[in-house]
Amino acid sequence: QAQVLEHGGGKVQAGASLRLSCTTSGLTFEDYGMSWFRQAPGKEREGVSCIAWSGDYIYLSDSVKGRFTVSRDDIKNTMSMRMDSLKPEDTAMYFCAAHYKGNCQTFEAGLFEYWGQGTQVTVSP
């Protein structure tokens, strides 16, 4: 049974940094495009970042571009997202998701087969 697990998150003040990581089990990590989505209360789910299974394409939403970076380590089966200059509007539940052979050129939640349970990020003013 494939599993996706998020790590990190927490409560910080505006301007601070956090690192989220995502690990998987039960699937061949290097074959999966990996992504972060987030959802704040009362708002729609938003695709934040995506890194292709080959590692040669990265997508960052306009709302986080220049502040967030994403990387993957296929040896450690880990995908990480560093979040700098956090803003209160970044407050949300962050979900990691995996898409088999995903290249992130089309970034739609429905393409992702496996999802984690989420980790909360709260940014206070």
N, C-alpha and C positions, 0 to 999 in steps of 0.2 A: 504494500500500500504506500503510494507516494505521499510524502508530507513536505510541507513548506512551513518554515518557522522563522518568525521575525525576532530580532534581538535589538536592544537599545530603546530609544524613546525616553520620555520623562518630562519633567517640568523645568523650564528654563525661563530666563528673562529675555526680552527682546535684545537682539544683537549677539546673543550667545550662539554657540555651535553645538551640534549633536551629530553622532554617527549612528545610523541604522545599518544593521546587517541582516542578511537573509541566508539561511542554510536550507538544504534539501536532503531528503533521504528517499530511497526507493525509486529514484529516477537517475538517469545519466545526465548530471548537471550540465556538462559541456554541450549537450544537444538542445538546450533550452534557452530561448530568449527570456530574460528576467526583467521584471518591471516593478515599479512602485506606483500604487494608486493611493489616494487619500480621500477621506470623506469626513466632512465636518457636520455637526448636527444641523439638520434642516437644509443641507445642501446636497447637490448631486455628487456622485463619485467623480473624481478628477484623476486623469492619468498624469503622473508627475514625471516619471523617468522610465526609460527602457534601454536595455543594452542587449544587442543582438547575440544570438547563440555563438556566432563567430567572433564576437567582440569588436567587429569592425564598424559598427554603427551605434551611435548613442543618440537618444532623443531626450531632450529636456523641455518641459513646458515653459512657455514664456514667463509664467509666474515665478519660476525658480531659476531660470537661466541666469548665470553669473553668480549665483549663490550656492547652488547645489552641484555636486559632482557625483558621478556614479562609476563604479568599477566592478570587475569580477575577477575571481581567482579560481580557475577551474581545477587547480590542484587541491585547494581547500574546500571546493564546492560552496563557495561563498560569494555573494554579491553584496556590495556595500554602497551606502549613499551617505556622503558627508554633507551636512546642512550647515552653512555659515550664514551669518547675518540674519538670524531667524526673526520673523515678524509675528505679531499676534495672529495674523491671517493664515499663518502656517499651521495653526492649531487644528488638529484633526486626528482621526485614527488612520494610521498608515498600514497598508496591506502590501505584501509581496506576492507576486504571481509569476507563474512559469508557463511558457508557451513553447511547445515542441517545434524546433527549427524556426522559432520566431526571429525575424530580422528587424523588427520594430519599424519597418517602413510603413506598415499599416498598424496603427496603435489603437486597438479596440479591446475593451475589457472582455468581450465575448469570445475572443480568440484564446484566452488564457485558460488552460485546463486545470491548473492547480493553484490554490490560494491558501495563504496563511490566515491565521485568526486575527491578525492585526496587533499593532502596538501603538499606544497613545503618545502623541506629542502635544504638549501644552506650552504655549509661549505667552507669558504675561507681559503687559506693557512696561 
